[in-house]
Amino acid sequence: MNKMDRWIDELLLDQAGDLSCWRRWRLRWALRREPHLRAEQQSLRELQIAVRDSDADRPVSSTCRDRIRTVAEECVPQIGQRDVQSVHAWTYAAAAVVVLLASVVLMQRPNGPVPQTAIDHGQALVEWVPVEWDAIFMELVWDTHEQLQSLHADLETLVVREMDGAEEELARELIELGKTI
Amino acid sequence: MNGEKAFLDRYRRGDVAALEVLVERYRRPLFGFILRMIDAREEAEDVYQEVWIRAIRHLDRFDSRKLLSWLFRIAHNVLIDRSRRRRPDVSLQDETGDRRSREEAVATPHATPLEAAAAVDIQERIQAAVQRLPADQRSVFSMRMDAELSFKEIARIQDIPLNTALARMRYAVEKLRHELQDEYRALGK
C-alpha cells in the first residue's frame, strides 16, 4: 500500500466518522498542505453524491410486508414473555443505581437534613443490590413494574422538593438515565 | 438510534404497528443493499423478508446497540447462505422488469423527454457500474453508501479486519471513478 492509498483510507474513515481526534487533525493538516489530497477528497464526495442520487427508492411488495407483519403478530406473545424478565431486570437495576446515585447527591447537600425517603431507598437497595445481581433481578415479575414506577415517582417528587440548580439538573439526568437504560 | 428502543419495547408489549414503523424506517438502506447484492427483485424480497423474520424470531438476542447493524449482519449471513447454495448474481440486463421500474423511478417529472432520457441513462450507468463490482467490494460499498454504516461496523458485520473493509472500499471507489468519470461529475454538479 502506497502513501496515497493510506491517505485515501484516512479520507474514507473520516467520511464515516471513524477517525480519532488526533488522526482527524493530522488529516486536516495534510489537506491544507496537499492540493492533490484535497482533489481526492472532492472526488470522493462527488462519487458519493452521484451514487446516492442515482439510487431510486424501491418499495417492497405488499405480499412481503404482509408476511413480515404476520410473523410479527405470531411472535409477539412469545417475545413479550421472554423479554419481560430481562427488561425488568435491567430497568430495575438501572433504577437501583439511579436511586443510589441520587441519594449520594442528596447526602452531599451542604445544608439541610438528608430526606428519610432517600435513606430508606438507599439502605433497602444496598442490602440486595450486590448479591447475585442477575439472579435476583431475573426473579422479578410484572408487579415490580409498579414498584419501580412508584420509586421513580418518589424520586422525582423528592428532587422537585429538595433540590435546585445544578443538583436538580444532575439528579434529573440520573433519573432519565435510569428510565432509558 | 432515533427512539428505536422505544419502538422495540412497544412491540414487545404487543404493539405490532411499532415494529412496522421500524420495518419502514430501515427499508430503503436494507432493501437497497439486498438489491445491490442480488439484483433480482423477487429474490431480493425473499431475502428481505427472511432477514426480518429471523430478526423478529430472535429479538430476545438483540443487545440494544443498533438495530440497523444487526439487520445488516443477518442480511450478510442470509446472503452468504444463499450464495453457497445458488447460482451467481443475475446481470442487470437480464432484469427487464426491474429495469423498467427503475427508469420510471428516476425520470424527473419536469424534465424534457431528452433530459429525462439523459438522466435515466446516467443513473442507469452508475447503477450498472456499481452492480459490476465484485460481490465483496459491492457489499462494503453498499453498506457504507446506502446505510451509512461506519467501517468499524462493516468490519464487525462481515467479520473481516478493518483494513480489509477499507481496502475493498478503496478498490470499489477506484473502479467506479475509472468507469464513471463523466457521469459522476455531471450528477455531482
Interface residues (C-beta under 8 A of the other chain):
Chain A: M1 D5 I8 D9 L12 L13 A16 G17 D18 S43 L44 R45 E46 L47 Q48 I49 A50 V51 R52 D53 S54 D55 A56 D57 R58 P59 V60 S61 T63 C64 R65 R67 I68 R69 V71 A72 E73 C75 V76 P77 I79 G80 R82 D83 V84 S86 V87 T180
Chain B: K5 D9 Y11 R12 R13 G14 V16 L19 E20 V23 R27 R28 F31 G32 L35 R41 E45 Y48 Q49 W52 I53 I56 R57 L59 D60 S101 R102 A105 V106 I122 Q123 I126 Q127 V130 R144 M145 D146 E148 L149 S150 F151 K152 N163 L166 A167 M169 R170 V173 L176 R177 L180 E183 Y184 R185 L187 G188
